[in-house]
Amino acid sequence: QVQLVESGGGLVQAGDSLRLSCAASRRTFTNFAMGWFRQAPGKEREFVAAISWSGGGTLYADSVKGRFTISSDTAKNTVYLQMRSLNHEDTAVYYCAAAPGRIGRPLMTPAAYKYWGQGTQVTVSS
């Protein structure tokens, strides 16, 4: 059983930065991609970013491009989401997920992912 555990969420002010972490229990995710999604109250789960576990490529939602950076540390089995210039619209529960396959546009949909974490709350006060 694979477990993904997110951490790093919290309450910040608009303009602040925050880094989320996703620790995977499985030692290797060869041929997997890791993604971050978010879900605000009353809204559907929204793609944020994805990365090939091997670091071969990244994908971002237009709403976060240039502000968020996804990265991976295979030695620590951890994926990160560095968030900068946060605004109120970034407030949501952020989920980490793992999907078999290569990086590509299909990874922008939740249905592509096989494993999910429990989520971490990010609240940005305006």
KADA-V386841 format. One line per field, one symbol per residue. ss: DSSP state (2 for helix, 1 for strand, 0 for the rest). psi: psi as a letter, one per 30 degrees, with the letter a starting at -180 (. if undefined). burial: # if it has 16 or more other C-alpha atoms within 10 Angstrom, else .. Layout:
ss->???
psi->???
burial->???
//
This chain:
ss->000111100111100001111111000000011111111000000111111100000111000000011111122201111110000222011111111100002222022200110001111110
psi->kkkkjllflakllkfllkkkkjkkfkekhkglkklklljlkgllkkkellkkefgfllkkkeffkfekkklkjffghkkljkklhkleffklkkkklkkkllklefggkeffkekklflkkkkjk.
burial->..#####.#..#.#..########....#..#########....##########...###...#...#####.#..#####.##.##..##############...##.#..#..##.#######.
//
